[in-house]
Amino acid sequence: MDRDTRNAAIAAAVILVGFGIVAFYMPTLMLAAGEASPIIGGILAVAFVLAFFGVFWLRGRSKRNGNGEE
């Protein structure tokens, strides 16, 4: 395993663990936000899912641009 592959694996693991912790507490967060407004609870859930895919999309985009490919 070369240095770039190892760094990518470490970054992916950190991102997955971070999102895993947030996902574990997501029901509590949604219930707390839902007490103020059910719409806010729904927005929180949608934002979490979009952020999960957005992080990997941004990472892939930055790696592609960093290598000179477009």
Distance bins in CASP14 RR format, pairs under 12 A and 6 or more apart:
PFRMAT RR
TARGET T0000
AUTHOR 0000-0000-0000
RMODE 2
METHOD distances of the structure
MODEL  1
1 7 0 0 0 0 1 0 0 0 0 0 0
1 8 0 0 0 0 1 0 0 0 0 0 0
1 9 1 0 0 1 0 0 0 0 0 0 0
1 10 0 0 0 0 0 1 0 0 0 0 0
2 8 0 0 0 0 1 0 0 0 0 0 0
2 9 0 0 0 0 0 1 0 0 0 0 0
3 9 0 0 0 0 0 1 0 0 0 0 0
3 10 0 0 0 0 0 1 0 0 0 0 0
4 10 0 0 0 0 0 1 0 0 0 0 0
4 11 0 0 0 0 0 1 0 0 0 0 0
4 63 0 0 0 0 1 0 0 0 0 0 0
4 66 0 0 0 0 0 1 0 0 0 0 0
4 67 0 0 0 0 1 0 0 0 0 0 0
5 11 0 0 0 0 0 1 0 0 0 0 0
5 12 0 0 0 0 0 1 0 0 0 0 0
5 63 0 0 0 0 0 1 0 0 0 0 0
6 12 0 0 0 0 0 1 0 0 0 0 0
6 13 0 0 0 0 0 1 0 0 0 0 0
7 13 0 0 0 0 0 1 0 0 0 0 0
7 14 0 0 0 0 0 1 0 0 0 0 0
7 59 0 0 0 0 0 1 0 0 0 0 0
7 63 0 0 0 0 0 1 0 0 0 0 0
8 14 0 0 0 0 0 1 0 0 0 0 0
8 15 0 0 0 0 0 1 0 0 0 0 0
8 56 0 0 0 0 0 1 0 0 0 0 0
8 59 0 0 0 0 1 0 0 0 0 0 0
8 60 0 0 0 0 1 0 0 0 0 0 0
8 62 0 0 0 0 0 1 0 0 0 0 0
8 63 1 0 0 1 0 0 0 0 0 0 0
9 15 0 0 0 0 0 1 0 0 0 0 0
9 16 0 0 0 0 0 1 0 0 0 0 0
10 16 0 0 0 0 0 1 0 0 0 0 0
10 17 0 0 0 0 0 1 0 0 0 0 0
11 17 0 0 0 0 0 1 0 0 0 0 0
11 18 0 0 0 0 0 1 0 0 0 0 0
11 55 0 0 0 0 1 0 0 0 0 0 0
11 56 0 0 0 0 1 0 0 0 0 0 0
11 58 0 0 0 0 0 1 0 0 0 0 0
11 59 1 0 0 1 0 0 0 0 0 0 0
11 60 0 0 0 0 0 1 0 0 0 0 0
11 62 0 0 0 0 0 1 0 0 0 0 0
11 63 0 0 0 0 1 0 0 0 0 0 0
12 18 0 0 0 0 0 1 0 0 0 0 0
12 19 0 0 0 0 0 1 0 0 0 0 0
12 55 0 0 0 0 1 0 0 0 0 0 0
12 56 0 0 0 0 1 0 0 0 0 0 0
12 59 0 0 0 0 1 0 0 0 0 0 0
12 60 0 0 0 0 0 1 0 0 0 0 0
12 63 0 0 0 0 0 1 0 0 0 0 0
13 19 0 0 0 0 0 1 0 0 0 0 0
13 20 0 0 0 0 0 1 0 0 0 0 0
14 20 0 0 0 0 0 1 0 0 0 0 0
14 21 0 0 0 0 0 1 0 0 0 0 0
14 55 0 0 0 0 0 1 0 0 0 0 0
14 59 0 0 0 0 0 1 0 0 0 0 0
15 21 0 0 0 0 0 1 0 0 0 0 0
15 22 0 0 0 0 0 1 0 0 0 0 0
15 51 0 0 0 0 0 1 0 0 0 0 0
15 52 0 0 0 0 1 0 0 0 0 0 0
15 53 0 0 0 0 0 1 0 0 0 0 0
15 54 0 0 0 0 0 1 0 0 0 0 0
15 55 1 0 1 0 0 0 0 0 0 0 0
15 56 1 0 0 1 0 0 0 0 0 0 0
15 57 0 0 0 0 0 1 0 0 0 0 0
15 58 0 0 0 0 0 1 0 0 0 0 0
15 59 1 0 0 1 0 0 0 0 0 0 0
15 60 0 0 0 0 0 1 0 0 0 0 0
16 22 0 0 0 0 0 1 0 0 0 0 0
16 23 0 0 0 0 1 0 0 0 0 0 0
16 52 0 0 0 0 1 0 0 0 0 0 0
16 55 0 0 0 0 1 0 0 0 0 0 0
16 56 0 0 0 0 1 0 0 0 0 0 0
17 23 0 0 0 0 0 1 0 0 0 0 0
17 24 0 0 0 0 0 1 0 0 0 0 0
18 24 0 0 0 0 1 0 0 0 0 0 0
18 25 0 0 0 0 0 1 0 0 0 0 0
18 26 0 0 0 0 0 1 0 0 0 0 0
18 48 0 0 0 0 0 1 0 0 0 0 0
18 51 0 0 0 0 0 1 0 0 0 0 0
18 52 0 0 0 0 0 1 0 0 0 0 0
18 55 0 0 0 0 1 0 0 0 0 0 0
19 25 0 0 0 0 0 1 0 0 0 0 0
19 26 0 0 0 0 1 0 0 0 0 0 0
19 48 1 0 0 1 0 0 0 0 0 0 0
19 49 0 0 0 0 0 1 0 0 0 0 0
19 50 0 0 0 0 0 1 0 0 0 0 0
19 51 1 0 0 1 0 0 0 0 0 0 0
19 52 1 0 1 0 0 0 0 0 0 0 0
19 53 0 0 0 0 0 1 0 0 0 0 0
19 54 0 0 0 0 0 1 0 0 0 0 0
19 55 1 0 0 1 0 0 0 0 0 0 0
19 56 0 0 0 0 1 0 0 0 0 0 0
20 26 0 0 0 0 1 0 0 0 0 0 0
20 48 0 0 0 0 0 1 0 0 0 0 0
20 51 0 0 0 0 0 1 0 0 0 0 0
20 52 0 0 0 0 1 0 0 0 0 0 0
21 28 0 0 0 0 0 1 0 0 0 0 0
21 29 0 0 0 0 0 1 0 0 0 0 0
21 48 0 0 0 0 0 1 0 0 0 0 0
22 28 0 0 0 0 0 1 0 0 0 0 0
22 29 1 0 0 1 0 0 0 0 0 0 0
22 30 0 0 0 0 0 1 0 0 0 0 0
22 44 0 0 0 0 0 1 0 0 0 0 0
22 45 0 0 0 0 0 1 0 0 0 0 0
22 47 0 0 0 0 0 1 0 0 0 0 0
22 48 1 0 0 1 0 0 0 0 0 0 0
22 49 0 0 0 0 0 1 0 0 0 0 0
22 51 0 0 0 0 1 0 0 0 0 0 0
22 52 0 0 0 0 1 0 0 0 0 0 0
22 55 0 0 0 0 0 1 0 0 0 0 0
23 29 0 0 0 0 1 0 0 0 0 0 0
23 30 0 0 0 0 0 1 0 0 0 0 0
23 45 0 0 0 0 0 1 0 0 0 0 0
23 48 1 0 0 1 0 0 0 0 0 0 0
23 49 0 0 0 0 1 0 0 0 0 0 0
23 51 0 0 0 0 0 1 0 0 0 0 0
23 52 0 0 0 0 1 0 0 0 0 0 0
24 48 0 0 0 0 0 1 0 0 0 0 0
25 31 0 0 0 0 0 1 0 0 0 0 0
25 32 0 0 0 0 1 0 0 0 0 0 0
25 33 0 0 0 0 0 1 0 0 0 0 0
25 44 0 0 0 0 0 1 0 0 0 0 0
25 48 0 0 0 0 0 1 0 0 0 0 0
26 32 0 0 0 0 0 1 0 0 0 0 0
26 33 0 0 0 0 0 1 0 0 0 0 0
26 41 0 0 0 0 1 0 0 0 0 0 0
26 42 0 0 0 0 0 1 0 0 0 0 0
26 44 1 0 0 1 0 0 0 0 0 0 0
26 45 1 0 0 1 0 0 0 0 0 0 0
26 46 0 0 0 0 0 1 0 0 0 0 0
26 47 0 0 0 0 0 1 0 0 0 0 0
26 48 1 0 0 1 0 0 0 0 0 0 0
26 49 0 0 0 0 0 1 0 0 0 0 0
26 51 0 0 0 0 0 1 0 0 0 0 0
26 52 0 0 0 0 0 1 0 0 0 0 0
27 33 0 0 0 0 0 1 0 0 0 0 0
27 34 0 0 0 0 0 1 0 0 0 0 0
27 41 0 0 0 0 0 1 0 0 0 0 0
27 44 0 0 0 0 0 1 0 0 0 0 0
27 45 0 0 0 0 1 0 0 0 0 0 0
27 48 0 0 0 0 0 1 0 0 0 0 0
28 34 0 0 0 0 0 1 0 0 0 0 0
28 35 0 0 0 0 0 1 0 0 0 0 0
28 41 0 0 0 0 0 1 0 0 0 0 0
28 44 0 0 0 0 0 1 0 0 0 0 0
29 35 0 0 0 0 0 1 0 0 0 0 0
29 36 0 0 0 0 0 1 0 0 0 0 0
29 40 0 0 0 0 0 1 0 0 0 0 0
29 41 0 0 0 0 1 0 0 0 0 0 0
29 42 0 0 0 0 0 1 0 0 0 0 0
29 43 0 0 0 0 0 1 0 0 0 0 0
29 44 1 0 0 1 0 0 0 0 0 0 0
29 45 0 0 0 0 1 0 0 0 0 0 0
29 47 0 0 0 0 0 1 0 0 0 0 0
29 48 0 0 0 0 1 0 0 0 0 0 0
30 36 0 0 0 0 0 1 0 0 0 0 0
30 37 0 0 0 0 0 1 0 0 0 0 0
30 38 0 0 0 0 1 0 0 0 0 0 0
30 39 0 0 0 0 0 1 0 0 0 0 0
30 40 0 0 0 0 1 0 0 0 0 0 0
30 41 1 0 1 0 0 0 0 0 0 0 0
30 42 1 0 0 1 0 0 0 0 0 0 0
30 43 0 0 0 0 1 0 0 0 0 0 0
30 44 1 0 1 0 0 0 0 0 0 0 0
30 45 1 0 1 0 0 0 0 0 0 0 0
30 46 0 0 0 0 0 1 0 0 0 0 0
30 47 0 0 0 0 0 1 0 0 0 0 0
30 48 0 0 0 0 1 0 0 0 0 0 0
31 38 0 0 0 0 0 1 0 0 0 0 0
31 40 0 0 0 0 0 1 0 0 0 0 0
31 41 0 0 0 0 1 0 0 0 0 0 0
31 42 0 0 0 0 0 1 0 0 0 0 0
31 44 0 0 0 0 0 1 0 0 0 0 0
31 45 0 0 0 0 0 1 0 0 0 0 0
32 40 0 0 0 0 1 0 0 0 0 0 0
32 41 0 0 0 0 1 0 0 0 0 0 0
32 44 0 0 0 0 1 0 0 0 0 0 0
33 39 0 0 0 0 1 0 0 0 0 0 0
33 40 1 0 1 0 0 0 0 0 0 0 0
33 41 1 0 1 0 0 0 0 0 0 0 0
33 42 1 0 0 1 0 0 0 0 0 0 0
33 43 0 0 0 0 1 0 0 0 0 0 0
33 44 1 0 1 0 0 0 0 0 0 0 0
33 45 0 0 0 0 1 0 0 0 0 0 0
33 46 0 0 0 0 0 1 0 0 0 0 0
33 47 0 0 0 0 0 1 0 0 0 0 0
33 48 0 0 0 0 0 1 0 0 0 0 0
34 40 1 0 1 0 0 0 0 0 0 0 0
34 41 1 0 1 0 0 0 0 0 0 0 0
34 42 1 0 0 1 0 0 0 0 0 0 0
34 43 0 0 0 0 1 0 0 0 0 0 0
34 44 0 0 0 0 1 0 0 0 0 0 0
34 45 0 0 0 0 0 1 0 0 0 0 0
35 41 0 0 0 0 1 0 0 0 0 0 0
36 42 0 0 0 0 0 1 0 0 0 0 0
36 43 0 0 0 0 0 1 0 0 0 0 0
36 44 0 0 0 0 0 1 0 0 0 0 0
37 43 0 0 0 0 1 0 0 0 0 0 0
37 44 0 0 0 0 0 1 0 0 0 0 0
38 44 0 0 0 0 0 1 0 0 0 0 0
38 45 0 0 0 0 0 1 0 0 0 0 0
39 45 0 0 0 0 0 1 0 0 0 0 0
39 46 0 0 0 0 0 1 0 0 0 0 0
40 46 0 0 0 0 0 1 0 0 0 0 0
40 47 0 0 0 0 0 1 0 0 0 0 0
41 47 0 0 0 0 1 0 0 0 0 0 0
41 48 0 0 0 0 0 1 0 0 0 0 0
42 48 0 0 0 0 1 0 0 0 0 0 0
42 49 0 0 0 0 0 1 0 0 0 0 0
42 50 0 0 0 0 0 1 0 0 0 0 0
43 49 0 0 0 0 0 1 0 0 0 0 0
43 50 0 0 0 0 0 1 0 0 0 0 0
44 50 0 0 0 0 0 1 0 0 0 0 0
44 51 0 0 0 0 0 1 0 0 0 0 0
45 51 0 0 0 0 0 1 0 0 0 0 0
45 52 0 0 0 0 0 1 0 0 0 0 0
46 52 0 0 0 0 0 1 0 0 0 0 0
46 53 0 0 0 0 0 1 0 0 0 0 0
47 53 0 0 0 0 0 1 0 0 0 0 0
47 54 0 0 0 0 0 1 0 0 0 0 0
48 54 0 0 0 0 0 1 0 0 0 0 0
48 55 0 0 0 0 0 1 0 0 0 0 0
49 55 0 0 0 0 0 1 0 0 0 0 0
50 56 0 0 0 0 0 1 0 0 0 0 0
50 57 0 0 0 0 1 0 0 0 0 0 0
50 58 0 0 0 0 0 1 0 0 0 0 0
51 57 0 0 0 0 0 1 0 0 0 0 0
51 58 0 0 0 0 0 1 0 0 0 0 0
52 58 0 0 0 0 0 1 0 0 0 0 0
52 59 0 0 0 0 0 1 0 0 0 0 0
53 59 0 0 0 0 0 1 0 0 0 0 0
53 60 0 0 0 0 0 1 0 0 0 0 0
54 60 0 0 0 0 1 0 0 0 0 0 0
54 61 0 0 0 0 1 0 0 0 0 0 0
54 62 0 0 0 0 0 1 0 0 0 0 0
55 61 0 0 0 0 0 1 0 0 0 0 0
55 62 0 0 0 0 0 1 0 0 0 0 0
56 62 0 0 0 0 0 1 0 0 0 0 0
56 63 0 0 0 0 0 1 0 0 0 0 0
57 63 0 0 0 0 0 1 0 0 0 0 0
57 64 0 0 0 0 0 1 0 0 0 0 0
58 64 0 0 0 0 0 1 0 0 0 0 0
58 65 0 0 0 0 0 1 0 0 0 0 0
59 65 0 0 0 0 0 1 0 0 0 0 0
59 66 0 0 0 0 0 1 0 0 0 0 0
60 66 0 0 0 0 1 0 0 0 0 0 0
60 67 0 0 0 0 0 1 0 0 0 0 0
60 69 0 0 0 0 0 1 0 0 0 0 0
61 67 0 0 0 0 0 1 0 0 0 0 0
61 69 0 0 0 0 0 1 0 0 0 0 0
61 70 0 0 0 0 0 1 0 0 0 0 0
62 68 0 0 0 0 0 1 0 0 0 0 0
62 69 0 0 0 0 0 1 0 0 0 0 0
63 69 0 0 0 0 1 0 0 0 0 0 0
64 70 1 0 0 1 0 0 0 0 0 0 0
END
